[in-house]
Amino acid sequence: MTLEIAAFAIRPGQQPGFEAAFAKAQRLLVGMKGYLSHDLQRSVDSDQSYVLLIEWRAIEDATLGFRKSNEYERWMALLQSFLVETPLIQHFHAVR
């Protein structure tokens, strides 16, 4: 399993719009090959900061599957206008 963490910085005052757009965008994730689950969280320290946690079966499902798909282009089209900058994305594997 791969955990993908995407950190989003949202334009001031755009949080409600971002959350509404994310409600639509998340539907694009659910149908992707290798998708397991996701959770969007807003920072308690800065209401302009969000993190998205996505569990994938394998890193390739995120990097080669989702990132190279038409769904990703539609995903970004829904969210991009709310973002201050390109999200920081990192991938993690559990330490056993």
Summary of the structure (lengths in Angstrom):
residues: 96
radius of gyration: 13.1
end to end distance: 12.2
largest distance: 41.3
contacts: 256
relative contact order: 0.32
helix: 39%
strand: 32%
